[in-house]
């Protein structure tokens, strides 16, 4: 009888959910709609993130180290996120000379809700509200809070390829840190698995920014490579190029993501 009861309990117990494919948000311009498995935590961090922005009469070099995002799976369709930059250094050279500033970054809080296929297969859609708190210093902090709403979307084309897009609308911080203004746009691109462990993405982004200091449209193009040597680890490198004068000239990134 004891063996019969044990067998019935085993048959009636729910099967363990199959672990989802590892799906970091870095390194591209887009945000994938996939949700972290319930009970798991993903840490994503840049080893280096360097940006060059040249304007008439000036050059600004920004170096970020430890730009980190923690994602925690809350349910099968919901994850919570917190992001923070551990260190940033800004070097500005213009006609008046050279100025250096350094400090920590703002804290970003977000939720990502999987509306369709939270594992990321087929047609997947998510909703991601974001809020940034002005905890950072003058060097890389925005000086005021901001918020935004993203709609990550992906569609599998088969054979390891997928289309991805991330339309967004933001209450972005003013350049002088005194308030917020409207910004909107989207990133879009294609991701392709080159091998079982290596993938490549090519993406572009257009953001219309209505800052009171001057309206502009930022246009970026990006290419990146990601290597997953195991089911829970990813290393990545990428380059982002500015496609117009309103955009930074170049950004080079390298980092790691790990699922626990």
VENNOR-V499230 format. One record per helix or strand. SS is the DSSP state (h for helix, s for strand). FROM is the first residue (numbers start at 1). TO is the last residue. Records with the same first field share a line. If there is no record, write none. Layout:
BEGIN
SS: FROM-TO  FROM-TO
END
This chain:
BEGIN
h: 2-12
s: 41-55  58-73  78-94  97-103  107-116  123-133  146-158  161-173  180-193  198-211  214-230  233-242  250-259
END
